[in-house]
């Protein structure tokens, strides 16, 4: 049994609906379908969800929202008509419009209508039962999912009504009103339902054929990672790789259910499988991810290593100023603290002063315009490990690193380089470790900053 989630790009227009129907009906085990609202049809287009957020803002500020609403209505009606469905969507749209005209409509109710109406259309199109997410996903008074109540509801409804189509991104608050989830909402809905139904697999259908080994804005058509562990995924996501939101991973990870990333536009492509299993990787490389615009502070103090609790005291200074620490490379009598340059900009002088006056730090060396690159590795049999390969490539590139730190079990290696060297290093590492023809890589593209 599979739970399959289709994102906004998969539900953008009627031709995408046709692809989704073929995918669903090709495998009867795909018996619970979660959908996002209609997405962008072109790069210049708008997502229905974004338009609904905008309408709510217009309502709040007394701006005429009717042109935006008409655009939304036209899109839904067009999908219904082209697919020759019988669902009287005009009635639903009229009811929502009346609420907008006469009531103070909550943002949660209004924005959730995108998923609600999309799911209504798809349910009729594929012949599955539509179930409002309010009847399945329940939040408690702390804002957390009430798992026991949700589990009872989904199991009962699934057993009674068979294959289901469920709108993602929202559930019901304790008084039964719509409550939106956070970022990655529809992904979270799918993951929760997969966990509570004890599905064999959670499929996430999108517009790419899996998770890429490197940023496609730097590397032209990077390879797809066929299999990746949850731990490896976490390492890549932390350093900026565009992967599933954490909240959409934890439910299925806890239940030991694998995630399969698939492409709606290329359903035969293998995609990426995410599971607890650590699979041997070609050349020991899982992927490369990174970000620009960090700042490093190296704190020097004689006999620092003999002082109990020094690192804790130093980190407390940053915590008291609300600064998140990205990385902490250390030596005998020095520690480095890597933070977002933007986050610390207005407080750098004050933090430096406190470190010197309160902790006796003798010197603070600051490195600006720093990029961090994470080289994530998996199990491999080669004699030369991840760090050996990376150091060899950096030497060939004649790149001097300001940070070089390896995690436990060679799972990842963090490299600190100048912002302007970021693309060069990512390309060099990818070409050197994946053995890609240099002529096939792109140049002068935008970095993942």
C-alpha angles and dihedrals in degrees: 000000000000134000109210124195121197117199130216094272089055090052099039099117144345095283089056089050088058091053091048092051091052091050094049097046092044089069118034090194087074089087103147115054124189120192139193123216121276107295134204117310091195136006089263093049127094130238113243089233091057091049091051092051088050093050090053090051090049090051091052093051097039096248121149106265099175098097090056091047091051090054091053093048092050092052095051094043091049092054090048094048098044091050091047094234124164099214107128093228092163089069092053092046091049092052091052091047091052090052090051091051100045108023141052096252118205118237090234093057096044098045093045090060090079093065092036095057094040090054091048091056095045093047092059092042095055097032096243127134116264114225121185111235087231087071094052113029117059129185124203126220092274091059093251126125113268094226098185095051091042092049093051091049098048095045093048095046093044092051093046101041105028124210110026141199112207128185112236132216100052147053138170128293119221092277094049099257124132115274122189123222122227129257112330090024101160090046088054092050091053093047093050093049091046091052097046093045090046090232121192091230141004111218119201111196117198141143098278129068096238141302113327124227091230142007108292088212088067103028119046109234098342117202121270118245103238096194131013134170123235089247093054090046090054091054092051095044092051090057095051107273112151101246138132119309114261093242089059092053105045098066095054094036090056090050094046092241116148122231120222117200110207137176117237089202093051106028094168092062113106096233124189125308117207118196144137089265118104107219125197110257131214107261088354092279124130099171149308125244136163152153138222135224106053129144126216126208116192112198117207124196129155114247090006090148090061094054113094114225097007095132091048091051092048093049089049090061090058092042092052088058093047094248118150116219115227100185140355115203111180144194135184099281099009140057129195123220117197117196140162108281091218094050095052099035098101095039103041096102094047094046092049090050093051093048091054098041101038102032102029094241106174099200138010117200114198125202115190133190092038126165123200121212123190117204106197119202137189134201114308139167100218121118092228109069133208096277093048093054094045094050091049092052093046089052091052090049090049089231119155113209124213091198129032116167130160124206126220119292090011089278092142144358121210117211126189117205137156117284091243091054095052100097093041092054095045091050093045093049093047095047093044097047102034094037094232121171106257091220089065096059123095126239134210096016126146116275127230095258 
